[in-house]
Amino acid sequence: MPAGPPQTAHDLNDFARFLRLLLEEGFELTVIGGCAVGGYARLMGEELRSADLDFLMTQESLTELLTWAPAHGIRVVKRSQPRNIPVAFLETPDGKEVNALTASTGLPKPEIVHRTARRFVLSAHGGLEVPLADPFDLLANKLAVARDKDRPHIEILRRFVEAEAVEAFAGEDDPRARLAPARRLLEVSGSKTLPDALAERLIDLARTPADFRFLAGRVPTRKQVARLVDRCGAPVRPQLEPILASRSFA
């Protein structure tokens, strides 16, 4: 959009009336961008605000929204061009900027993003449940876009998903559930090894053969490998030998 006067920073609560209007009308949307990251920041006791609200929806839903919006006090500033710019710019009845997208780099299709979204409750607004894009999807999106202004968002999302990996190791009993967040983090980040500090925490929490096999191939240092072998116990060590034999370290 054209440059204008300085914009006020907002969080999800500031868009609650607008979101309720759309959600109660049955529009299927998923919040992405800075407001979504701000929701996850709040769950960690932090604050991050955004100049606008971004959400993802299918092209069909966006077409319906653009037809419906003017009669409900929502101004259509610029319509989307599916072959060029997959975003429509809107203005809420109280003058806030909204970007309705049908695609964004690094994100799955809108219907998939919506299906895997997490529900963020706005308790100050009657318990309104707002779909936020999965934090791993958001992280993939921010890493793919890689703008300077996204760096704080990336750090918040990294801390959030790393905390989920720790919680899974600490609290889940099913081996797949224990490993799923850490596996997803590696997939999203495109890294073969875990961040050093996260690896240390997971070594301390490892207790199943699956944990030790997973970590044997993904801790980043020789020192951590040695600590892992010390912790795993004699019965599991033979399972780690072929994994460790394939490792190389700088």
C-alpha positions in Angstrom: 0.0 0.0 0.0 1.1 3.6 -0.5 3.2 5.1 2.3 1.1 7.1 4.8 1.2 8.6 8.2 2.7 6.5 11.1 0.5 3.6 12.0 -0.6 2.6 15.5 0.5 -0.9 16.6 -2.2 -3.3 17.5 -2.7 -6.8 18.9 -5.5 -9.3 18.3 -7.8 -7.7 20.9 -7.9 -4.5 18.8 -9.4 -6.5 15.9 -11.8 -8.6 18.1 -15.0 -6.9 16.9 -14.0 -7.2 13.2 -13.0 -10.9 13.7 -16.2 -11.7 15.5 -18.2 -10.2 12.7 -16.4 -12.3 10.1 -16.3 -15.5 12.1 -20.0 -15.3 13.1 -20.8 -14.8 9.5 -19.1 -18.1 8.7 -16.0 -16.9 6.9 -13.2 -19.5 7.2 -10.0 -17.6 7.9 -6.8 -18.1 9.8 -4.8 -15.2 11.3 -1.1 -15.0 10.2 1.5 -12.3 10.3 2.4 -10.1 13.3 -0.9 -10.4 15.1 -0.6 -14.2 15.1 3.0 -14.1 16.3 1.8 -11.7 19.0 -0.7 -14.3 20.2 2.1 -16.8 20.7 4.2 -14.1 22.4 1.4 -13.4 24.9 1.3 -17.1 25.8 5.0 -16.7 26.8 4.3 -13.6 28.8 5.7 -11.3 26.1 4.2 -8.6 23.9 4.5 -8.0 20.2 2.2 -5.7 18.2 1.5 -5.2 14.6 0.4 -2.3 12.4 -2.2 -4.4 10.7 -4.1 -7.7 10.7 -3.2 -10.4 8.2 -5.3 -13.4 7.6 -5.4 -16.3 5.1 -8.4 -17.6 3.3 -9.2 -19.4 0.0 -9.8 -17.4 -3.2 -13.5 -18.5 -3.1 -13.9 -17.2 0.4 -12.1 -13.9 -0.4 -14.4 -13.4 -3.4 -17.4 -13.8 -1.1 -15.9 -11.5 1.5 -15.2 -8.7 -1.0 -18.9 -8.8 -2.1 -20.2 -8.9 1.5 -17.9 -6.4 3.1 -19.2 -3.0 1.9 -22.6 -3.6 3.3 -21.1 -4.2 6.7 -19.0 -1.0 7.0 -15.8 -2.6 5.7 -14.0 -0.6 3.0 -12.3 -2.5 0.2 -9.2 -0.4 -0.4 -7.7 -2.7 -3.1 -8.9 -5.9 -4.6 -6.7 -8.9 -5.0 -5.2 -9.9 -8.4 -4.9 -13.8 -8.2 -2.3 -13.9 -11.0 -0.2 -11.1 -9.5 -0.9 -9.9 -5.9 -2.8 -12.6 -3.8 -3.9 -10.1 -1.2 -6.9 -7.7 -0.8 -6.5 -4.6 1.4 -9.4 -3.8 3.6 -10.2 -1.2 6.2 -12.3 -2.1 9.3 -15.3 0.1 10.3 -13.0 1.8 12.9 -10.2 2.5 10.4 -7.7 -0.3 11.0 -5.8 -2.0 8.1 -6.5 -5.6 7.2 -4.8 -7.7 4.6 -6.7 -10.7 3.3 -4.3 -13.1 1.6 -4.9 -16.2 -0.4 -1.2 -17.3 -0.3 2.0 -16.5 1.4 5.5 -17.8 0.9 6.3 -20.9 3.0 2.7 -21.5 4.1 0.6 -24.5 2.9 -2.7 -23.9 1.1 -5.3 -21.9 3.1 -7.5 -24.9 3.7 -4.6 -26.8 5.2 -3.5 -23.8 7.3 -7.0 -23.5 8.7 -7.3 -27.2 9.4 -4.1 -27.2 11.5 -4.7 -23.8 13.1 -4.7 -23.3 16.9 -7.6 -21.6 18.7 -6.5 -18.5 20.6 -9.1 -17.3 23.1 -9.7 -13.6 23.6 -11.0 -13.7 27.1 -11.5 -10.0 27.2 -14.0 -10.4 24.4 -16.4 -13.1 25.7 -14.0 -15.9 25.0 -13.9 -15.3 21.3 -11.9 -18.1 19.7 -9.6 -16.9 16.9 -7.8 -19.4 14.6 -4.1 -18.7 14.6 -1.8 -20.4 12.1 0.2 -23.2 13.6 3.4 -21.8 15.1 5.6 -24.1 13.0 3.8 -23.0 9.8 4.3 -19.3 10.9 8.0 -19.9 11.5 8.4 -21.5 8.1 6.6 -18.5 6.6 8.8 -16.0 8.4 12.0 -17.9 7.5 11.0 -18.0 3.8 10.1 -14.3 3.6 13.2 -13.4 5.6 12.7 -9.6 5.9 14.6 -7.6 8.5 11.4 -6.7 10.2 10.6 -10.4 10.7 13.7 -11.2 12.8 11.9 -10.4 16.1 9.0 -12.6 15.0 11.4 -15.5 14.1 13.0 -15.3 17.5 9.7 -15.4 19.3 8.4 -18.3 17.2 11.7 -20.2 17.7 11.4 -19.9 21.5 7.8 -21.0 21.4 8.3 -24.1 19.3 11.5 -25.0 21.2 9.5 -24.8 24.4 6.9 -27.2 22.9 9.7 -29.6 22.1 10.8 -29.5 25.7 7.3 -30.0 27.0 6.7 -33.0 24.7 9.9 -34.7 26.0 8.9 -33.9 29.6 5.2 -34.8 29.4 4.3 -37.2 26.5 4.5 -40.9 26.8 3.9 -41.9 23.2 7.3 -42.0 21.4 5.9 -40.2 18.3 4.3 -37.5 20.4 7.5 -37.0 22.3 9.6 -36.5 19.2 7.1 -34.7 16.9 7.8 -31.0 17.9 11.6 -31.5 17.7 11.2 -33.3 14.3 8.9 -30.5 13.0 11.4 -27.8 14.1 14.2 -29.5 12.2 12.0 -29.8 9.1 10.9 -26.1 9.2 14.3 -24.7 9.9 16.0 -27.0 7.3 18.7 -27.9 9.8 20.1 -31.4 10.4 20.9 -30.7 14.1 19.1 -29.2 17.0 20.0 -25.8 18.4 22.7 -26.3 21.1 20.7 -25.1 24.1 17.6 -27.1 23.1 19.8 -30.2 22.6 21.1 -29.8 26.1 17.6 -29.7 27.6 16.4 -32.7 25.6 19.4 -34.8 26.6 18.4 -34.2 30.2 14.9 -35.3 29.5 15.6 -38.3 27.3 14.3 -41.6 28.8 13.2 -43.9 26.0 15.2 -45.7 23.4 13.5 -43.7 20.7 14.6 -40.5 22.5 18.2 -41.6 22.5 18.2 -42.8 18.9 16.7 -39.5 17.7 19.1 -37.3 19.7 22.1 -39.4 18.7 21.7 -38.2 15.1 20.7 -34.7 15.9 22.7 -33.2 18.8 25.3 -30.8 17.4 28.5 -31.5 19.3 30.8 -34.4 20.3 30.5 -33.3 23.9 26.7 -33.7 23.7 27.1 -37.1 22.1 29.3 -38.3 24.9 26.8 -37.0 27.5 24.0 -38.8 25.7 25.9 -42.1 25.6 26.6 -41.8 29.3 22.9 -41.2 30.0 21.4 -43.9 27.8 22.5 -47.0 29.7 24.2 -50.1 28.4 21.2 -51.8 26.8 20.6 -48.9 24.5 24.2 -48.1 23.5 24.4 -50.8 20.7 21.4 -49.1 19.1 23.3 -45.8 18.9 26.5 -47.1 17.5 25.5 -47.2 13.8 23.9 -43.8 14.1 27.0 -42.3 15.7 29.3 -44.0 13.2 27.6 -42.0 10.4 28.1 -38.6 12.2 30.7 -36.1 11.4 31.6 -33.0 13.4 33.4 -29.8 12.5 
